[in-house]
Amino acid sequence: MKVKKAVIPAAGLGTRMLPATKTVPKEMLPLVNKPAIQYIIEEAVASGIEDILVVTNRAKSAMDDYFDYAPELEESLSQAGKTAELAAVRRSADIANIFYVRQKETKGLGHAVWRAKRFVGNEPFAVLLGDDIMMADTPVTKQLIYAAEKYGAAAVGTQRVAADAISKYSSLKVSEIEDRIYKVSDMNEKPQPEDAFSEFAILGRYVLTPDIFELLEKTPPGYGGEIQLTDGLRELCKISPMVAVDFIGRRYDTGNFPGFLEATIDFALKDQSVGPWLKGFLIDRVKSL
C-alpha cells in the first residue's frame, strides 16, 4: 500500500468563525504568515503525498488563486530585489499538484469525501480535515501512512479526550496491537459519554482505501441530517482491517476562535523571525495584568 494522494475537505461554511469568514474562507485566515490550509498541504507533502484534491464550494475561489502563480506580484518583487518574498510566493504555487472539486450541496463530511471518487480511483489515499492543524516532529499523516502500510489497513488518527468532550467527536472501540497502534472494531459519531466506546476520538487525519466510496454511496443521512464519514468508516472496519494511531503531536481545532488563537501563538513562538519578540511581549503583558 503506497499512499500518494490526499483529499482535503474544505467546503464548510465557517460558521464558528463569523463574521471573519463572511467573505474570507476560514482556511485562508493567516496563521502567522501563511494561510491555515498551507500548513495542511505542507504536512501532506512532507508525508510523501504528490497529488492533492481540495474539496471546496463556490465561495472559496481564493484558495485556487493562492496556490497559483501571480505574475504581476512576482514581477514587482523581482524588480524590487525582494528575493525572499518572491521565493515564498512561488513556493505556494509549486508546493504540490493541487486539484479542486466543488461540493455543490452541503451534505456532510462523508459526501465531501465521496466527491473525491474520480480523483482517487483505485488507490489508497489520505484525508486531512481543513480545520485540524497539527504540530509534530514527524508529520501526523506520515505516522498514519506508516501504520497503514505496515498492517495493510485503513488508519485513523486518534488521541484520548476528556470523557465530557467525547460528544464532540467520533468515539472508537479499540484493542491494542502495539504501542500507540490499535485495532478498530467499531465507532460512533458524537456519542453522549455514557454511549461512547472509549475516550479515543478520531482527530482529523485518515488513510483510507477506495472501498469507502461504495459504502458512502449507500450511507443514509445520520447525525445532523448529513452523510457522516464516521458512518461509512463504521461499515468499512467491519469488512476490512482498520487501525487507530495514537499519534505523537498536538492538534489544534482552528475552526473556532480559541483553537485558532492557540495555534497562532504556538506557531508564532516557533517562528524565529517573530518568536523571541512575541515571547517577551507575552511575558510583559502577563506581568502588567
N, C-alpha and C positions, 0 to 999 in steps of 0.2 A: 504494500500500500504506500504509494508516493503521493503526497498532498502538494499540489502546485497551484490550486485555485482557491480563491476565497470570496465570500459574499459578505457584504456589509449592509445590513438593513438600515436605511436612513430616511425612511418615508414618514416618520412620526410628525405630528403637528407641533410638538414642543410646548404643549400647554402648561407644563410645570415651570416653564421659564418665561412666561409672558410678563410684561409686554416686550421684553428684549427680542423675542422670537416672532414678533408680529410680521416683520419683513426680512429678518435675517435668519437663515436656517440655524438651529441650535448647534449643529455640527460645525458651523463656520464661526462660532464665537471663539475668540482667541484665548488660548491657554499660554500665557507669557507672550511669545512672538509667533505662534503658529495656531491655525485653527484646530479645534479638537480632533476633527476627523483625520488630520495628518498624522497625529500620534498613532492612531489605529492602523492606518496604512503602513506606517513605518514599522510597526510591530509585525504586520503580516509579511512584509518584505524581509525583515530580519529573521523570520521563521522559515524562509525558503520559498515563499509564495511568489509566483511570477505573474499571474493574471488575477485581477480583482474586479468584481462586479459590485457596483454601488446601486442599491435599490432606492430610488428617490420618488418624489412626487412633482407635480407641475410647478410648485413654488420654490424648487431648490436648484435652479439652474446655476446659482452662484458656485456650487461645488464643481460643476463641469467646467466653468470658466477658470476657477482657481487652479485646477490641475491641467491647464493648457498653457501654451506659450502666450506671452504678452509682448508683441513686437515693439510697440511704441515705448512701453516702460523699459524694456530691455535695452533699446537703443539709447534712451535717455541716460540710463545708468552707465552704459558703456562709455558714452561721450563724457560723462562726469568723472570717469575713472573710479566709480564705486564698484570695484570688483567683488568684494564680499557680498554686497547686496545683490548684485547680478547673479552670483553663484547660487544664492539662496532662492531667488525667484526661479531660476532654471531648474533647480533641484526638484521643486514641487511638480514641475511638468514632466520630468524624466524619471521619477521615482519608481514607476511601475507601469505595466499595461493596464489601464483603467477603463472599464466599460460601464455603461449605465443602462438601467431599465426602470421604467416607472411602475409603481404600484398604483394603478388607476383608481382603485377604491380602497378606503381604509377598512381593511378586513382582518387585521391582526398580524402578529409576527409570523405565524405559520404560513399565511397567504403570501407575505413578503418573501419568505424563503422559497416558497413554491415558484415564484416568479423567476427564479434563477435556473429553472429546469433545463432550458435550452443551452444556457451558458455552461452549465456543469457537465451535461452529457452523462457519460457512464463512468465518471471519476469520483473519487473521494474529494471532499472539499471542506474548508474551514468556514465557520461563521463567526464574525466578530461584531457584537452589537455596538451600535453607534454611540450609545450613552456611556459605555463602560470603558474607561481609560485605565490601563494597567501600568504600574511601576514595578519592574522586576529586572534582576540582573540577567536572567535567561528569559526571553520573551515567553509570555504565558502560552501563546499559540504554539510555540515550539515545544513547550513541555507537553501539551496535548498531542501534538503530532508524534512525538517520541513514543508515548504510551499507545496511541492508536496503531502505529506501525509495529510495535513490539508484540501486541496482542491480536493484531488483525481485527480490530474492533472500532466501532464508533466511540467517541470520547466527549465528555462534557467537563467543563471547568467547575470546580466546587471549592467552597470553604464552609466552615461552620459559621452559623449566625446565631444570634440570641434567640431563644425559644419564642419570645414575644414578637420577633421580627420575621419569623418564617412565613407569615401570611403575605409578605410582600414578594415572595419568591416561589420557585418550584422546589419541593422537598423530595429528596432521593431516598430510596430503600437500597441499602448497600451492604456488602460484605467485603472484608479486606482481602486483597490479593497479595499486596506487598506494601511496604511503607509508602503512604500517600497515594496509593492507587487502589481503587475499589471496583468490584463488580456491581453493576446496576441491574436490579431486577424489577423495579417499579418506580413510579414518581407521581406526584400530583401537583396541580397548579394552585398557588396561593391558598394553601390549606389553613384552617384555623389550627392553633397549636396542638389541640387535642387530636387532630386528624393527620398531623404530619408524620411521615415515615421516620424522619430523623431531623437533626439540625443542619445537615449538609444541604446547602442550597446551590442551585445552578447559577453561576455568576458570569454571564456574558460571553463565554467562549465555548465553541463546539468544533468537533471534527466529525463529519457525517458521511455516510455512504449514500449513493444515489437512490437506494431503496426508500429513502424518506419521502421522495416526491410522490410515489404511488400512494403512500399512506396519507400524506397531506391532502391529496385529491379526494380521499374518502372521509376525511375528518370533518365532522359537523361543527358548527359554531359551539364554543364552550364558554369558559369564563368570560364575562363581559360581552357575550354575544359575538365574539370574534373567533377566528380559527387560530387556535393556540398551538405553537410549536411543541409545547410540552405534551399535548395530547398525541401528536404524531410520534414523538420520541418514546412515549409510553408504549405504543404498539411496536416500535422498532426494537426496543430492548427485549421484547418477548419473542422475537423471531430471529434476532442476530445478536452477536456479542456487543456489549457496551460497557465502557469503563468510565469511572469518575476520577478525575485527577485533582487531588487537593494541592492546588498549585502554590508555588512559593512566589509571593509578590503581594502588592497592595492594589486593591481595586477601588476606583473612585466612580461613583454614580454622578456623572456630570450633567445628567438630565434634570437636576434640581439645584437650587442656588447654594445650599450648604456644601454639597458634594463638589460643585463647580469651584467654589471658593477654596475648599481644601486642596483640590488638585492644583489650582493656580498658585497657591502659596508653596506647596511642596515642590512643584516643578520649578518654580522661580528660585527657590532656595538652592536647588541643584545646578542652576544655570550660573556659570562662573561670571558672566557679564553683569548680572544683577544680584546674584545670591548674597555676596558679602554685604552689599548695601542694604538689601532687604532685611537680613538678619539684624543688623544694627538698628534699622528703623523700627522693627518689631520690638526689640528689647527696650528701646527708648519709649515707644508708645505704651507698652505694658507698664513701665515704671511710672508713667505720668497719669495712669488711671487711678 
